[in-house]
Amino acid sequence: MNEFEKAHEALLAKHISIRGGERLKRLKEGHGHAEKLFLEQIWWSAFGHFQDLHPEYEIKDFRDDTHFLDFAFLRHSLKLAIEIDGFGPHFADISRTQFSDQLIRQNYLVLDGWKIFRFAYDDVKNRPRMCEQLLQQCIGRHFGDVFNQEIELNFIEKEIIRFGLTLGRPIKPTDVQKQFQFRQRKAQETLKGMYQKSLLEPVGAGHARVRGYSVAQHVLASWEGLADWG
């Protein structure tokens, strides 16, 4: 079994374990050949992981009816909807009203802050590189070069970042001392070490002494995924 197959099995196993009812049924029935081909030829080829990617993602439409996106990518402020459309039966079997509702539903997703990518199955199969480049450009605009970089945090670093995000101001060694009952030297060294790992950015740097630290932007962009582990 190659790395993609292992990651694909793990992705499905993860979502099967946390779903029930209609959401579970839809995942088992709706995630088929076209969706797997998209993952293998496009997403995996482009990014090499499935972090923050949700197959058969449930949404409520403008009529409060339940529908499922083929995939949703959710990270930080980005909400990306991905649909794989086959030619012919997808539109031949629906009425004019249903066709109209599909378009209105998509417009409401845009109003709700979603970015939408729709790929023809033929392009997924025959022109995957083009699809891959479109997604890379979209992801790159939001996360730059750090999207594929894994950020490793130990327990204390993760808790300091979590604490820092609640402060609403730069975090100082004295904050870490009080919150975690560290000695002054340990608090200073811990924050300095996080800065050296590019987890924190100094505030008041330059000719003046550093007054505190803020969470680095690339860590903020990945925080939802990082906060889930451990």
C-alpha positions in Angstrom: 0.0 0.0 0.0 1.5 3.3 -1.1 1.5 6.5 1.0 -1.6 8.0 -0.7 -3.6 4.8 0.0 -2.6 4.9 3.6 -3.5 8.5 4.0 -6.8 8.0 2.2 -7.8 5.2 4.4 -6.8 7.2 7.5 -8.9 10.2 6.3 -12.0 8.0 5.8 -11.5 6.1 9.0 -11.2 9.4 10.9 -14.5 10.8 9.6 -16.3 7.5 9.8 -15.4 7.4 13.5 -16.9 10.8 14.3 -20.0 10.7 12.1 -23.4 9.2 12.5 -26.8 9.1 10.8 -27.2 10.8 7.5 -23.6 12.3 7.6 -22.1 8.8 7.9 -24.4 7.3 5.3 -23.5 10.1 2.8 -19.8 9.6 3.4 -20.0 5.9 2.7 -22.2 6.3 -0.3 -21.1 9.6 -1.8 -17.3 9.2 -1.6 -16.7 7.2 -4.7 -14.4 6.9 -7.7 -14.4 10.5 -8.8 -13.7 11.9 -5.3 -10.9 9.4 -4.7 -9.4 10.3 -8.1 -9.5 14.0 -7.2 -7.7 13.3 -3.9 -5.0 11.2 -5.6 -4.3 13.1 -8.8 -4.9 16.6 -7.5 -5.0 17.3 -3.8 -2.3 14.7 -2.7 -0.1 15.6 -5.7 -0.4 19.3 -4.8 -0.1 19.2 -1.0 0.9 15.7 0.2 -1.6 15.6 3.2 -5.3 15.9 4.0 -5.2 18.1 7.0 -8.3 20.3 7.4 -9.9 18.6 4.3 -13.4 17.2 5.0 -15.1 14.8 2.6 -18.9 15.0 2.0 -19.2 18.1 4.2 -22.7 18.9 5.4 -24.1 22.4 4.9 -27.5 24.1 5.3 -28.8 25.9 2.2 -31.0 29.0 1.9 -34.1 26.9 2.6 -32.5 25.3 5.6 -32.3 22.0 3.7 -29.2 19.7 4.2 -26.8 19.3 1.3 -23.3 17.9 1.1 -20.2 19.3 -0.6 -17.9 16.8 -2.1 -15.1 18.4 -0.1 -14.6 21.3 2.2 -11.2 22.7 3.2 -11.5 24.7 6.4 -8.4 26.4 7.9 -8.3 29.7 9.8 -10.6 32.1 7.9 -10.6 30.2 4.6 -13.7 28.2 3.7 -13.1 26.4 0.4 -15.9 24.3 -1.2 -14.9 21.8 -3.9 -17.3 20.0 -6.2 -16.5 17.3 -8.8 -19.2 17.4 -11.6 -19.7 14.6 -14.1 -21.0 15.5 -17.6 -24.5 14.5 -18.6 -26.5 12.7 -15.8 -25.7 15.4 -13.2 -27.8 17.9 -15.0 -30.0 15.7 -17.2 -31.8 14.2 -14.3 -32.9 17.4 -12.6 -35.8 19.8 -13.2 -35.5 23.5 -14.1 -36.4 24.4 -10.6 -33.7 22.1 -9.1 -31.2 23.6 -11.5 -32.1 27.1 -10.5 -31.9 26.1 -6.8 -28.4 24.8 -7.3 -27.2 28.1 -8.7 -28.9 30.1 -5.9 -27.4 27.7 -3.3 -24.0 28.4 -4.7 -24.5 32.2 -4.6 -25.6 32.0 -1.0 -22.4 30.0 -0.2 -20.4 32.9 -1.7 -22.3 35.4 0.4 -21.5 33.3 3.5 -17.8 33.6 2.8 -17.1 30.4 0.9 -14.7 30.2 -2.1 -16.0 27.6 -4.6 -14.1 25.4 -7.0 -16.0 23.2 -9.4 -14.0 20.7 -11.5 -15.3 18.6 -14.3 -14.6 14.9 -13.9 -12.9 14.9 -17.3 -10.5 17.5 -16.1 -9.8 15.6 -12.9 -9.0 12.6 -15.0 -7.3 14.1 -18.0 -6.0 17.5 -16.9 -5.1 17.1 -13.2 -2.1 19.5 -13.4 -4.3 22.4 -14.4 -6.7 21.7 -11.4 -3.7 21.3 -9.1 -2.3 24.7 -10.1 -5.6 26.5 -9.5 -5.8 25.1 -5.9 -2.2 25.9 -5.2 -2.7 29.5 -6.3 -5.8 29.8 -4.0 -4.1 28.2 -1.0 -0.9 30.1 -1.6 -2.7 33.4 -1.4 -3.9 32.6 2.1 -1.0 30.7 3.6 2.0 31.3 1.4 4.9 28.8 1.5 4.0 27.6 5.1 1.0 25.5 4.1 3.1 22.3 3.5 5.4 22.9 6.4 4.6 20.9 9.5 4.7 23.0 12.8 5.7 20.9 15.7 4.8 22.1 19.2 5.4 20.6 22.6 2.7 20.8 25.2 4.0 24.0 26.9 4.5 25.8 23.6 0.9 25.0 22.6 -0.4 26.1 25.9 1.6 29.4 25.8 0.2 30.1 22.3 -3.3 29.3 23.4 -2.9 31.6 26.5 -1.3 34.3 24.3 -4.3 34.4 22.0 -6.6 35.1 24.9 -4.6 38.1 26.1 -5.3 40.5 23.3 -1.8 42.0 23.6 1.8 40.9 23.4 2.7 38.1 25.8 5.5 38.9 28.3 7.7 36.8 30.4 5.8 38.0 33.5 2.6 36.7 32.0 4.2 33.2 31.5 5.6 33.3 35.1 2.2 33.9 36.6 0.1 31.7 34.3 2.4 28.6 34.4 4.2 29.3 37.7 7.6 29.5 36.0 10.7 31.1 37.4 11.6 34.3 35.7 14.6 32.8 33.9 12.6 29.8 32.6 9.8 32.1 31.3 12.3 34.3 29.5 14.2 31.3 28.0 10.9 29.6 26.9 9.7 32.6 25.0 13.1 33.2 23.5 13.2 29.6 22.4 9.8 29.9 20.8 11.0 33.0 19.0 14.0 31.1 17.7 11.7 28.4 16.3 9.7 31.2 14.5 6.6 30.5 16.6 6.6 34.0 18.1 7.5 37.4 16.7 9.1 40.2 18.9 7.2 43.4 19.6 9.3 46.5 20.2 12.4 45.0 18.5 15.1 47.1 17.0 17.1 49.6 19.0 14.7 49.2 22.0 14.4 46.1 24.0 11.8 43.5 23.1 8.6 44.4 25.1 6.8 41.1 24.4 5.9 38.6 21.7 3.0 38.0 19.4 2.1 34.7 17.8 3.6 34.4 14.3 1.3 34.8 11.4 2.0 31.3 9.9 1.2 29.8 13.3 -2.1 31.7 13.4 -3.0 30.4 10.0 -2.5 26.8 11.1 -3.7 27.1 14.7 -7.1 25.3 14.3 -5.4 22.2 13.1 -2.5 22.5 15.6 -4.9 22.9 18.6 -6.6 19.6 17.8 -3.7 17.4 18.4 -2.3 16.2 21.7 
